[in-house]
Amino acid sequence: MSLYRSIAVALLSLSTLLVALPEDADAYPVYRRYFQDHYGKATRCEGCHEYGGSSNRNAFGKAFQEAGEAPSDFAQLDEIDSDGDGASNLAEATAGSNPGDQRSTPESMGRLWKRALRTIPVPREQLALVMGDSTSLGLMEAEMSEEQVELVREGSGVTAHALDAHPTLYFGSQDGTRQRVAMFRHFRSKHGLFSLLFSVSASGTLERAVLFRAGQHSTGDYREFLACFTGATQDSIPKAGIGACPAAGSRAREMRMISEAVVTGMWTLNVLLSAETTQEATAEPDKVAGHKEPKQAKSNSEQATGGTQAGFNLMNAATTQSVSLEKAPSQYPLTLAAMALLLALIVGSVRLALRSPGAGAELPKLHTLPSSAKLLAGLVFMSLLCVHIVAAITIVYQTSEVHSSVMEYFEYMSYARLLGLSHSHIFGFAMMYSAIGLLVCMTDRSEFVKCGLIATILWCGIFDVASWWGMKHLSESFHLLSYMSGGASGIASTVAIIIVALGLRAPRTAG
């Protein structure tokens, strides 16, 4: 009965692992500007997400998603009470409380929510990808006049997006000198909502463009095309199939939209940051920090064409919030110490287990089990093998096609998503590898081999998850720990699979 019970636990753990994976809940800085434009009040990512950007959507966030996620779609939600606290979304939003959280009401906004509104949320991990050697970020939330939006429309030749009047600019600085400015642009196609981020130098040259979450469509398909934008200017935006840029093929619509997003973004920067229009601005006390009222644009086309050629006046653009972008130095000694600790735990676990032998009790051997139990054990183990194969394919795909490296994969990932991924993996590892270990224990191999395999698989799984946090929070050198622990776990699991497969076969008898 113990074998059947363990197999049932293994199957349950696999299903739980799949269910526990965090659902995709993408967060874009554009949404909070939609909210602010409609309700006249600032909000945070927690207005639509349970625990901030990229965590699961709350009731209000889900309602906005179902409505279509366009600026005008907030009007459909005004009279609804999404969080069920007795106040409509309109009443909560205009009062400054959170329409997606029952704990925040117009009468009592909540201490944490009220404190969160004092700062502008910053997608720091994404911005670090395009900011080069900049060590700090300055934020500017601009409001463009109708005249300025018209200048962008005329200059770019592209119909203005609904958010053209609400750009958020991010200035990258080093040693007090602003080197570049970055901004997000957003567009939607049949594959979902695309979020494009690009940075431009003070001379008006585009430095790097990256594409973020696009529904189920791989952003890696556009990497070669995005590389064409490096070195481009406002007057030389790349197009698919022209020059060194790859042909569009089935992605023609998306590539055209990327080019349009960049050119409208460049013209927006031109209008806001050209020497003729840049001015010092002061934030109004009753608005969110960083909200600016820039100078009205001149109505002649001369102003709209001078910015890129002469460069951008980054130093005089007013910002009211600054965050650090400094990267942690390489921590190779700490990484090596973590590797040494992993080896010590494996060796220590094996020695401790061998020092405490059992009192003569033995588990039944795999080859002595009834045929039905052998079949069930084999099928369960084959399912665990499939999990490993799919995981390996996913890792290769994510770190070569979607992202260019393991480091970039984790740089794209928010802390909320990484926390959920860590929880599901540790729980899944514990259950799945326990099932593997139980089957290994029922083979004829020596206790040393069995203890070594079990300790290696379990400890390496835990350290693999720990290495993700090391890469995200401490240093990129922790990718070495990830390679070591993941590789060792994979090799040990493969050996365990072979041992169990051989153990299910009945031994030959003489004669």
C-alpha positions, -999 to 999 in steps of 0.1 A, spaced: 0 0 0 29 24 7 39 23 -30 4 31 -43 1 59 -18 35 74 -28 25 72 -65 -7 90 -58 12 117 -40 35 120 -70 7 124 -94 -10 149 -72 22 169 -68 26 171 -106 -9 184 -111 -4 209 -83 28 221 -98 11 229 -131 -18 246 -113 5 266 -90 24 282 -119 16 320 -119 -7 331 -146 5 357 -171 -5 391 -158 15 417 -176 20 452 -163 26 482 -185 34 517 -173 9 530 -199 -21 517 -179 -16 540 -149 -15 570 -173 -48 558 -187 -62 557 -152 -49 592 -143 -62 607 -175 -97 594 -169 -101 599 -132 -77 628 -126 -60 608 -98 -27 590 -95 -26 553 -91 0 525 -86 4 491 -102 -15 477 -72 -46 494 -86 -49 466 -111 -26 439 -96 -27 421 -63 9 426 -54 22 451 -79 33 449 -115 32 414 -132 14 398 -103 -21 384 -108 -47 410 -116 -72 420 -89 -109 423 -96 -106 458 -110 -77 448 -132 -96 418 -146 -126 440 -153 -104 465 -172 -88 436 -192 -122 422 -201 -134 457 -212 -106 460 -237 -78 478 -220 -82 510 -240 -83 545 -224 -120 549 -230 -128 515 -214 -125 529 -179 -159 546 -185 -175 511 -187 -163 504 -151 -173 536 -134 -206 523 -119 -193 489 -110 -181 479 -76 -153 456 -86 -138 448 -52 -172 446 -34 -166 471 -7 -198 490 -13 -183 519 -33 -183 522 -71 -151 522 -90 -157 559 -99 -163 569 -63 -131 551 -52 -109 564 -80 -120 600 -76 -115 598 -38 -80 583 -43 -87 549 -28 -80 515 -45 -109 502 -66 -94 468 -67 -89 462 -29 -116 458 -3 -93 471 24 -91 505 7 -123 526 6 -131 563 1 -135 567 39 -103 548 47 -78 546 19 -54 524 39 -19 534 51 0 513 26 -20 524 -4 -18 561 6 20 558 11 24 540 -22 8 569 -41 37 592 -32 61 577 -57 59 568 -94 64 531 -100 95 524 -120 101 493 -142 137 493 -132 147 459 -144 133 466 -179 149 500 -181 183 486 -171 184 468 -205 185 500 -225 203 524 -202 239 513 -209 263 526 -183 239 550 -167 238 546 -129 207 566 -121 172 573 -135 153 606 -135 115 604 -142 93 629 -160 56 624 -165 47 649 -192 14 662 -204 13 672 -240 -10 698 -254 -32 692 -284 -9 714 -304 21 693 -295 3 660 -303 -5 675 -337 31 683 -343 40 647 -336 13 635 -359 24 658 -387 61 651 -383 59 613 -381 31 609 -406 15 583 -382 -20 586 -367 -15 596 -331 -20 569 -304 -44 575 -276 -16 579 -252 5 603 -272 -5 631 -248 8 612 -217 44 601 -223 66 590 -194 103 598 -200 132 581 -182 166 600 -182 197 579 -177 226 597 -159 261 591 -148 282 613 -125 255 640 -127 254 641 -165 223 629 -184 234 606 -212 202 593 -227 164 592 -225 141 562 -228 104 557 -232 78 530 -237 55 528 -267 26 504 -269 5 489 -297 -19 460 -302 -21 434 -329 -39 400 -332 -11 385 -310 -18 408 -281 -5 440 -265 32 448 -274 53 470 -252 83 485 -269 111 502 -249 139 522 -266 166 546 -255 180 576 -274 213 594 -268 215 632 -262 226 636 -299 193 620 -311 207 586 -320 187 555 -311 208 532 -289 188 501 -282 152 489 -286 137 459 -268 102 443 -270 84 430 -240 55 406 -234 33 401 -264 6 376 -254 16 342 -266 38 356 -294 75 352 -289 93 386 -287 125 367 -298 111 366 -333 118 403 -336 153 404 -321 171 407 -355 147 434 -366 151 454 -334 189 453 -338 185 473 -370 174 503 -349 207 508 -332 223 540 -346 191 551 -363 179 587 -361 145 603 -365 149 606 -402 163 570 -408 139 547 -389 145 511 -402 118 491 -421 115 454 -426 131 441 -457 151 473 -464 189 472 -462 202 448 -435 168 444 -418 152 410 -422 121 405 -444 88 408 -426 72 375 -437 42 366 -415 51 394 -390 48 423 -415 21 440 -395 39 439 -362 72 451 -377 54 480 -394 39 489 -360 73 487 -343 87 512 -369 57 535 -364 60 533 -326 97 543 -327 92 571 -352 63 586 -332 83 582 -300 113 600 -315 91 629 -326 75 630 -292 110 634 -276 118 660 -303 88 681 -294 93 678 -256 131 680 -254 143 702 -282 162 733 -270 133 756 -280 107 738 -259 125 724 -228 119 744 -197 120 739 -159 87 727 -146 73 725 -111 50 698 -98 16 708 -84 12 698 -48 -21 681 -53 -8 658 -81 14 628 -81 51 634 -78 66 638 -112 36 652 -129 46 681 -151 30 708 -171 54 714 -200 54 746 -220 30 748 -249 46 740 -282 50 766 -309 27 762 -338 53 763 -366 70 732 -380 104 747 -375 102 737 -338 92 702 -346 121 695 -369 150 710 -349 153 686 -321 169 655 -336 193 674 -358 206 696 -330 202 669 -303 181 668 -272 184 692 -243 184 665 -216 199 685 -188 171 711 -185 142 687 -185 126 688 -151 123 656 -131 110 650 -95 120 614 -88 153 596 -91 162 560 -86 195 541 -87 205 519 -116 239 508 -103 245 471 -108 260 449 -81 296 440 -87 304 405 -97 304 383 -66 325 353 -77 338 346 -42 302 345 -30 292 323 -59 321 299 -53 311 298 -16 276 288 -26 289 261 -48 311 248 -20 281 249 4 261 228 -21 288 202 -23 292 201 14 254 196 19 254 167 -6 284 150 10 272 157 45 237 143 38 251 111 23 275 106 52 248 112 78 225 88 61 251 60 59 260 66 95 225 57 106 216 23 90 181 9 93 171 -17 118 169 -45 92 137 -34 75 138 -33 38 115 -19 11 102 -43 -15 124 -44 -47 109 -31 -79 112 -64 -97 92 -82 -70 62 -60 -74 30 -73 -91 29 -65 -128 2 -39 -123 23 -20 -98 54 -22 -121 33 -7 -149 20 21 -127 55 28 -113 69 28 -149 42 52 -162 47 76 -133 84 76 -138 80 82 -175 57 112 -167 85 126 -145 109 121 -174 86 140 -196 85 169 -171 123 171 -172 123 170 -210 97 198 -213 116 218 -187 148 215 -206 132 225 -239 116 255 -222 149 266 -207 167 264 -240 139 282 -258 136 310 -232 173 316 -230 181 314 -268 150 324 -287 129 346 -265 158 360 -245 195 362 -254 208 347 -222 199 333 -188 206 367 -172 183 386 -196 155 360 -188 156 369 -151 161 407 -158 128 406 -176 111 389 -147 95 409 -119 100 401 -82 64 391 -78 66 366 -107 99 352 -95 85 347 -60 56 327 -74 79 307 -97 102 299 -68 74 287 -46 59 264 -72 93 250 -82 104 243 -46 71 226 -38 72 206 -71 108 196 -66 101 184 -31 72 162 -42 86 151 -76 121 142 -64 107 125 -33 88 101 -57 120 96 -77 140 89 -45 114 64 -33 116 44 -65 154 46 -64 153 32 -29 135 1 -42 163 -9 -66 193 -33 -59 219 -6 -60 242 1 -31 231 24 -3 260 48 -12 248 52 -48 211 56 -38 219 82 -10 242 101 -34 216 103 -61 188 114 -38 209 140 -20 223 154 -53 188 157 -70 171 174 -40 199 198 -29 207 208 -65 170 216 -72 169 239 -42 201 256 -51 190 261 -87 161 282 -74 184 301 -51 206 309 -80 177 327 -97 176 352 -68 213 355 -68 213 365 -105 184 389 -100 195 406 -68 232 400 -62 253 394 -93 253 378 -127 281 355 -116 254 334 -100 246 320 -134 275 296 -128 257 282 -97 226 278 -119 245 259 -145 262 237 -119 231 229 -99 208 225 -129 233 203 -147 241 181 -117 203 177 -110 197 167 -146 226 142 -147 215 126 -114 179 124 -125 190 107 -158 211 82 -138 181 76 -115 158 69 -145 182 43 -159 186 26 -125 148 24 -120 142 12 -155 168 -16 -149 153 -23 -115 118 -29 -130 132 -58 -150 133 -92 -132 168 -105 -127 178 -135 -148 180 -168 -131 207 -195 -137 197 -225 -159 
